[in-house]
Amino acid sequence: MMAAVAAASTGTASVILLEKNEKLGKKLYITGKGRCNLTNATDIPGLMRHIVKNGRFLHSAFHRLDASALMAFFEERGVPLKIERGNRVFPVSDKSNDINRALEAALREAGVKIYLNEAVDEIELSDSMFRVQTKGRVFFADAVVLATGGLSYPSTGSTGDGYRFAQEAGHTVVPTFPSLVSLTTAETWPGDLTGLSLRNVRLTASLPNGKILYSDMGEMLFTPDGITGPLVLSASAHLADKMHEHPTLTIDMKPALDAEKLDARILRDFSDAPNKDFANILGGLVPSRMASVVAILADIPPETKVNTITKTQRAALVRTLKALPLTPTSTAGYREAVITRGGIDTREVNPSTLMSKKVPDLYFAGECLDVDALTGGYNLQIAFSTGWLAGLSAAAQIR
C-alpha cells in the first residue's frame, strides 16, 4: 500500500495494486494485538540499533521516510497517534483499522487502481515490459514492486510468493526462519508454570562456546511447552538461524544484585525464619509458583529446614537464581512468528532504489527482503520505509 501511494503521488505513473486477499492490509489488522504498533518514535540511529540483520542496507530507505515522517503521514490523514513505553507508537484509538483506513484513503486520493482477490501466479519480463499473470487476468507494466511479505502468519496471505517470483527472476533467497516467536524448551517444568509472568529479569542466550547472542532485561511468560513474552521474542530474533548450534538460555531472577549481595539477602531471609521449610522461604525471592522448581534445580529438598542449609547449598541457590537454565529446542513456527528471518538477498538489490541488480525495473519492499528487526514498531517502519522508497524509485523510471 505504501509503495503504491508513493508511486502514484509522483503524478508520473499509473499504478495498479494487486491484492491476493479479500481486503487490504490484512496483516496490519493483527499487528500489536490489533492496536498496530506502527513505528518507534526514535531517530534513524535509534532505528538502526534495533535492526538485527542487514541494517546498513536500510539506510537510504530510512532517510527517505523516517519515523517522524511516517507519523506525520498518518496524522495528516486524520489518525492521531500516541507514544507508549519504549517509544512504541500506536493510534490513539488503539485500532489498527484506523491505519488501514488512512492508507486506503491515500490510495484512492492518489488514483491507485485496486484489485482484490487477485493473486499473482507468474511475473515475466519480455520486450522490456512485465507480464503479470493472475488466475483470470493479465497485466502489463513498465515496473513491478514485489511487497508480498514473508512466511509469518500465513493465514494473512504471507505464503512466500515473493520468494518464488524473485527466484524465477534469478535472485538468491537466503534461508528463512520464524523470528520474534515463542520458544519450545527441552525442560518440561515451564509447562507447570503456564501463565506465570516474570518481570525485571534478565534473559541471556549463549552458544556452547560461550558466545553471547542476546542479553536484556524485561518481561517473559511461561507457556505449556516453553516460554514467550517480549524478552523471548527478542531473543528468538538472534536464535532463529542458530538453533542447530544448540544454544542455551539462562534467566537471572535478580539482575540488580550480584552474587555476593544476593547471598547476603538470602542470609537475611534465612535468619528471619530459621525454622521454616526452604520452599516456603523462597517465596520472598521468586514467585511462589516457582519455589519448588528453584529448589529442585538448586538440588535442595523443598522441605529442608532453613537452619540446616549449608554454605555449599546456599551457593548453589545463588547460582540457580542468577542463571536459571533452559534449553530451547525449536520455535513455535511461522503460524505464531511475528516476522520471517531471511529472504531475498540484499546484495542483489540496490539499497538506494531497492531495484533488482539482476532485472531492471523490478523492485522489492518489506519482509520479503532479508532484513529484520526487534519488536517495538521497527519491522513496520521497515515495511513503510522500503515501500515508500521502492514506490518512488519505480515511478521515477517511468518515461
N, C-alpha and C positions, 0 to 999 in steps of 0.2 A: 504493500500500500504506500509506504513512504517513497519507494523508488518511483512508483507511478506518479505520485503527486509532484515529486521533484522534476521528473522529466517533462510532464505536461505544463508545469509552471513556467518553463522557459519560453513557451509560446512557439517553439520551433519544431515540435514533434506532435504527431497524432499518436496517442497512447492507448493501448489495449491492455487490460488486466484480466488474465485468465486465472480463475479460482476453482480448484477442484471440489471444494466443499459447497454446501448449500447456502452458506453465508460467509461474509468476510471476517477475518480476524478471529477465527475460532480458538486459536491458542491464546490470544490475548484475553479472552473471557476467563480463563482459568489461572492466569498468572497472578502471583501474590495472593493466592487463595481467593481469587475473584475480585481482588482490590486493585490489581495492576500496579506493581512497583516498577514504574516506567523508566526511572533513571536514578542516579545518585547525585545529590547536589554537591559536587566537587569540581575541581578544575581538571584540566587534561592530565597533568602529572598524577593527580589523585585517581583518575580513571585508569591510567596506565599501570599503577601499582597493584591494581586488582585484576589485571589480565593474567591468566595462568599460562597461556601459550600464544606465541607469536604476537606479542603486544606491539612491537615496533611496526608491524605490518599495518596496524590500525591508526598510525599517527596522522596520516592525511585525512582519513575519514573523520576522526575526532575534531580536526581543525576545521573541517567544512561544516560540521554540526556537533557542537559540544553539548554538555548537559544544560547549560544556561540557555542556549539557543533552542534546544528541544523543549525545555519548559516554557519558553516564550511562545513557541509554535502552538502548544496546546492552550495556553492561557489566552492567547489572541483569538482562539477559536471557541472561547466560552467555557473552558474547563479550568476552574480554579484548582490550584494544587496546594499540597501541604508537605512539610518535611518532618519526618519522624526520626526515631532513634537510628543512629548510624547514617544519618543524612539520606535515608531512603525517601523517595518522592512518590506520593500517591495522589489520586484525585481527592479533593475534599469530601466528595460524596462516598468515597470508598467503593465506587462501582467501576469496574473495568469497562463496562458498556459505554461510559462517557468518553473514554479514549477511542473506542471503536467508532462511535457516532461522529466524533470530531474528524477522524480520518476519512470516514465515508463522505462527510460534508466537503472536506478538502478535495477529495477525488471528483465529486460532482462539480464543484466550483471550477476545477481545473479542466473539466471536459473529458475526463478519462472514461472510456467505454468499458464497462464491466460485464464479464460473462461468468455467471455462477454455474456450478455443476459442470465445469468444463476442464476435466483432467487431461493433461497433455500426455500423449503416447510417444511422440517422437519429434525431434528437432533436427532438421537437415540444413546444410548450407550448400546452395547451388547458385551459380551465376551471381555471386555477391549479394544474394538475398537469403534470408532464413525462411524455411518452410516449416511451420509449426502445425503438427497434426494432432487433433484430438479425436475422440470417438466419432463425432459427427461432422466436424468442420476442418477446414484447412485455412490457416492464416499465413500471410506473408509479411515479413518485417525487415527493415534495414538493420535493426539492432534488437538483441534479446537480453533481458536481465533475468537470471535464474535466482529466485529467492524462495526456495522450496522448503527451507528448514532442514532439520537433521532427521533423527530417528526417534527422538524422545516424544512421549505421548502420541503414539501412532493413531489413536482414536481421533486426533485433531487433523489428521491428514499428513502428518510427517512420516512418510514411509520410505524415505531415501531416494525419491525420484531424481532429485538434483544430482546425486552421486552418479546415477546411471547416465543421465544426459551428459555430464561432464566427462565421464569415461568414454562414452561414444564419440565425444569430440576430441579425444586424445589426451585428456587430463589424468593425472595421478590422484587417487583418493587415499589419503592417509588412513590406516585402520581406525575404525570408530569404536567407541566405548560409551556406556551410560555414565554420566557425570552429574554432580550435585544430586546425589541419590543416597538412599539409606543403605546401610551395610549389614550383611549377614555375618554372624560370628560363629567360630567353631564351638565356643563355650555356650552352654545352654542356660546358664544362670540369668542372663539378661531377660529371658522369657518369663522367669519368676517375678521380675520387677517391671513387667509390661505397664506402661503408662507413667512410670516414675520419671520425673524431670529433675535433672541436676543443673544447678545454676552456679556461675562463678567457679567453674572447674577448668582445668587445662587439659586439652586433648592433644596428644603428640603421636604422630605416625612416623615410623622409622623402618629402614631396611635392615636385614640381618647384619650387614657390615657396619651398622651404627649410623649411617647417613640419615639425617632427619629430613623427612619430606614435608612435614607440616607440623606446626605447633601454635596453638592460640587458646585464649580464654573465652568462655562464653557459656552457652546452654546446650544441653543434649537430652535425649529421651531414650528410654529402653522400649524395645518392641518385642513381639513374640519370638522373633528369630534373630534379633541383633540390636542395632542402635540407629537412631536418626536424630533430627534436630539441626539447628544452624551449624554447630561445630562439625558435626558428622558430614553434612552436605559439603561444607568447605573442604574437609579432609578428603572426601571422595574425589574432588577435582584433581587432587595430587596423586591419588591412588588408582584412578581409573585404568591407566595403562601399565600399572606396576603390580597388579595382583599376582601375576605369575612369578614375581620375585619374593613372594611370601612376606609381605610387610607385617609389622606388629603395631598395636596401639597401646598406649598407656593413658590412664586417667589420673591426673593429680587432683585429689579431692580437696587439698588445702594448699593451693598455689601461693597464697600470701605468706605462708610460713615455710622456712627452710627446715631441714631435718632436725636440727638442734632445738629450734623454737617449738616445733611440733611435739618433740619428745617432752619438753618442759610442760607443754599444755596437757599432754596425756598424763604426766605425773600428777599434775594438779587435780585432774578429774579423778584419778585413782585415789588420791589421798582424801578427796571429799566423800568417797563411798567405798571404803576398802573391803567391805563385806558383801558387796553386790556381785552378781554374775557378770562376767566380762561382756556378754552380749547386751546386757542392759545399759552398761556404761557407754557402749559405742553409740547409743542414740544421741549423745551430745556431740559426736564427731561427724556422723553421717546420718542420712535419713534412716529412720527406724527400720524400714523395709530392707535396707541394705546391711543391717548389722550382722546377720548370720552369714551372708556372703563374704563380708570382710573378714569375719572370724575364721571361716574355712580357708580363705586364701592366705591368711596370715598363719595358718596352721596352729590356731589356738582354740581349743574346745570352747564353745559358747558358754557352757555352764561353769567354766573355770572362775574361781573366786579371784577378784582383783588383787587381793593382798598376797596371792601366791604366784602371780605372773612375774617371770624372771626378766632380767635386763635383756637377755637374748630374745625372748618373746616380744618384748616391747620394741626392740629394734626391728623385728620382723613386721610388726604392726605399722611402724613408721614407713618402712619400705613399701608396704602394701598401699597405705594411704597416699603416698607420693607417686606411686606408679602401679595403679590397678591394671593388671594385664588383660588384653583382649586380642583375639586373633581373627582378623577379617578374612573371610573365605570367598565372598562374592558380593556383588551389588544386587539391589532389588530389580535391576533390569531397566530397559527402555520405557516400560509402561509407567514407571514411577519417576524416572530420571527427569530433572528439570531441563537439562541440555544434553547435547551429544558432544563428546570429545572426539577429535579427528575430523576428517572431511577433505574437501578439495585442497590440494597442496598449494599453500600461499606463494611458494617460489615460482609457480607457473601463472601468477596473477600480478598485474601491475598495481602496486599499492596506491599510486597517485590517482588512478582512474577506476580501479577494480575491473579492468578489461583483461580478458584472457591473453596470455602471451602466445597462445597457440592458434586461436581462432579470432580474427579481428571482429570487433563489434559484438562479441559475446561477453557479458558481464556477470559478476557473481556478488551476492549480498547475503548477509546474515549467517545463520547457523550452518548452512551447507559448506561454508568455508572452515578451514582448520584453525579456528580461533575460539577461545572460550575464557570465561572469567568466573570469579567467585559470586556468591549471592549478594544481593543488595541493590539490584537495578542495573548492574553493569552489563549483563547479557542483553537486555532490551536496548540499552544505549548502543551497544554494538550493532544490533539489528537496525535501529533507526539511522545511525550514522552511516553504516555501509549502504543501506538502502538509498539514503539521500545522495551520497557520492556516486553510486552506480547509476542512479536515475539521471543526475545532471550530466555525467560523463557520456551516457548513451545518447542523450538528446543533443549534446554538443557535436556528435559525429554525423548527425542528420544534415544532409546538404540539399 
